Amino acid sequence: MAQPRTILIMGVGNEMRNDDRVGLVLARLLRREAWPGVRIIETGGDATIWLRFWAEAETVVLLDATMTGAQAGALHHCDLGRAPVDAPRSASTHGLGLGHIVELARALDRLPSQLYIVGIEGADFGYGTLLSPAVAAAIPGALRAVRELIEATLLSMQGPMIHHEPVGPFRMPAATGAAD
């Protein structure tokens, strides 16, 4: 499937479930920056809707809270486009697990060319709007990982670089017929 040469950043989460909102927080922070060809959205709930968004981009980066049993605040950075997916599980409030939706996209030939997750291991998925201290402390590292991924992807989308040798200083042609 031919896809536009764009990058889609998807902040995933539930605004009312403490650490589950970290993907939304990351998306809002990244939205303050501008990259050509990068679209940043917020989503949650039904992961099957993600397939529609994935069709619009060559590269997709999911930002989400994870539940793998790792220490709270642990940063997960995975390439989900490789087969088969054994990815960190996103928070259960999204319905289908991340691995399930990736494999469904693969089966339907709706997987973007590149699919990544940058996730932060959550601690508290109860009702509320506060990030746990460990998750909040992991935000700068997650932002750095996303920025590096965006920059590397944009660079690879530019194709081969053409190198021109300098030809010396620019000189105006001498005026003809002018008196000195």
C-alpha positions as CSV (number, residue, x, y, z in Angstrom):
1,M,0.0,0.0,0.0
2,A,1.5,3.4,-1.0
3,Q,1.6,5.9,1.8
4,P,2.3,9.5,1.9
5,R,5.8,10.4,3.2
6,T,4.7,11.7,6.5
7,I,5.2,10.9,10.2
8,L,2.2,10.5,12.5
9,I,2.7,10.9,16.2
10,M,-0.2,9.4,18.2
11,G,-0.5,10.3,21.8
12,V,-2.7,7.5,23.3
13,G,-4.4,7.5,26.6
14,N,-7.3,8.2,28.9
15,E,-7.3,11.7,30.3
16,M,-9.1,10.5,33.5
17,R,-6.8,7.5,34.4
18,N,-3.7,9.0,36.0
19,D,-0.6,7.4,34.3
20,D,-2.7,6.3,31.3
21,R,-2.7,9.9,30.2
22,V,1.1,10.1,29.7
23,G,0.8,9.6,25.9
24,L,-1.6,12.5,25.7
25,V,0.8,14.7,27.8
26,L,3.7,13.7,25.5
27,A,1.8,14.6,22.4
28,R,0.9,18.0,23.8
29,L,4.5,18.8,24.7
30,L,5.7,17.7,21.2
31,R,3.0,19.8,19.5
32,R,4.9,22.9,20.7
33,E,7.6,22.0,18.3
34,A,7.3,22.1,14.5
35,W,8.6,19.6,12.0
36,P,7.6,19.6,8.3
37,G,5.7,16.5,7.4
38,V,4.9,15.6,11.1
39,R,1.3,15.4,12.3
40,I,0.6,15.0,16.0
41,I,-2.8,13.7,17.3
42,E,-4.4,12.5,20.5
43,T,-6.5,9.3,20.7
44,G,-7.7,6.8,23.1
45,G,-10.3,4.1,23.6
46,D,-10.9,1.9,20.6
47,A,-7.5,0.9,19.1
48,T,-9.2,-0.3,15.9
49,I,-9.7,3.3,14.8
50,W,-5.9,3.6,14.7
51,L,-5.9,1.6,11.5
52,R,-7.5,4.5,9.7
53,F,-4.8,6.9,10.9
54,W,-2.0,4.5,10.1
55,A,-3.1,4.5,6.4
56,E,-2.3,8.2,6.3
57,A,1.4,8.0,7.2
58,E,4.6,6.2,6.2
59,T,5.9,6.3,9.8
60,V,3.8,6.1,13.0
61,V,5.0,6.7,16.5
62,L,2.7,5.6,19.4
63,L,3.2,7.4,22.7
64,D,1.5,5.5,25.5
65,A,1.7,4.2,29.0
66,T,2.7,0.5,29.3
67,M,2.0,-2.3,31.7
68,T,4.8,-4.9,31.3
69,G,5.7,-5.5,35.0
70,A,8.8,-3.3,34.6
71,Q,9.6,-0.7,37.2
72,A,7.4,2.3,37.1
73,G,8.9,5.0,34.8
74,A,10.9,2.6,32.7
75,L,11.1,3.8,29.1
76,H,10.1,1.4,26.3
77,H,11.2,2.2,22.8
78,C,10.4,-0.5,20.3
79,D,10.1,-1.0,16.5
80,L,6.7,-2.7,16.1
81,G,7.0,-3.2,12.4
82,R,9.1,-6.3,12.7
83,A,7.3,-9.6,12.7
84,P,5.8,-10.9,15.0
85,V,5.1,-8.4,17.7
86,D,6.0,-9.1,21.3
87,A,5.5,-5.4,22.3
88,P,5.0,-3.9,25.7
89,R,1.3,-4.1,26.5
90,S,-0.4,-0.7,26.6
91,A,-2.8,0.1,29.4
92,S,-5.9,-2.1,29.4
93,T,-8.4,0.8,29.0
94,H,-7.7,0.8,25.2
95,G,-9.6,-2.5,24.6
96,L,-7.5,-4.6,22.2
97,G,-3.9,-4.9,23.3
98,L,-1.2,-3.3,21.2
99,G,0.2,-6.6,20.0
100,H,-3.3,-7.6,18.8
101,I,-3.9,-4.4,16.9
102,V,-0.5,-4.6,15.2
103,E,-1.1,-8.1,14.1
104,L,-4.6,-7.2,12.9
105,A,-3.0,-4.4,10.8
106,R,-0.4,-6.7,9.4
107,A,-3.1,-9.3,8.4
108,L,-5.2,-6.6,6.7
109,D,-2.1,-5.1,5.0
110,R,-2.7,-1.8,6.9
111,L,0.6,-1.7,8.7
112,P,2.6,1.5,8.1
113,S,6.1,1.2,6.7
114,Q,7.5,2.0,10.1
115,L,5.7,1.6,13.4
116,Y,7.2,2.5,16.8
117,I,6.1,2.8,20.3
118,V,7.7,5.1,22.9
119,G,6.1,4.1,26.1
120,I,6.5,4.8,29.8
121,E,5.8,2.1,32.3
122,G,2.8,3.2,34.4
123,A,2.2,2.7,38.1
124,D,-1.3,4.0,38.8
125,F,-4.1,3.5,36.3
126,G,-6.9,4.4,38.8
127,Y,-9.3,7.3,38.3
128,G,-7.7,10.7,38.5
129,T,-5.6,13.2,36.5
130,L,-2.2,13.0,38.2
131,L,0.9,11.3,36.8
132,S,2.9,9.3,39.3
133,P,6.3,10.7,40.2
134,A,8.2,8.0,38.3
135,V,6.1,8.5,35.1
136,A,6.5,12.3,35.3
137,A,10.3,11.9,35.8
138,A,10.5,9.7,32.7
139,I,8.9,12.4,30.4
140,P,12.2,14.1,29.4
141,G,13.7,10.8,28.3
142,A,10.6,9.9,26.3
143,L,10.6,13.3,24.6
144,R,14.3,12.9,23.7
145,A,13.7,9.4,22.2
146,V,10.8,10.7,20.1
147,R,12.8,13.8,18.9
148,E,15.7,11.5,17.9
149,L,13.3,9.2,16.1
150,I,11.6,12.0,14.2
151,E,14.9,13.6,13.2
152,A,16.3,10.2,12.0
153,T,13.2,9.4,10.0
154,L,13.0,12.9,8.4
155,L,16.6,12.5,7.4
156,S,16.0,9.1,5.8
157,M,13.0,10.5,3.9
158,Q,15.1,13.1,2.3
159,G,16.8,10.4,0.2
160,P,20.4,10.5,-0.9
161,M,22.2,13.8,-0.3
162,I,23.8,15.5,-3.3
163,H,27.2,16.9,-2.4
164,H,28.4,19.9,-4.4
165,E,32.1,21.0,-4.3
166,P,32.5,24.7,-3.7
167,V,33.5,26.5,-6.9
168,G,35.1,29.5,-5.2
169,P,33.8,33.0,-4.4
170,F,31.1,34.4,-6.5
171,R,32.3,37.2,-8.8
172,M,30.2,39.6,-10.7
173,P,31.1,39.7,-14.4
174,A,33.1,42.7,-15.5
175,A,31.0,45.4,-17.0
176,T,31.7,45.9,-20.7
177,G,32.3,49.3,-22.2
178,A,32.4,51.0,-18.8
179,A,35.0,53.6,-18.0
180,D,37.1,53.0,-15.0
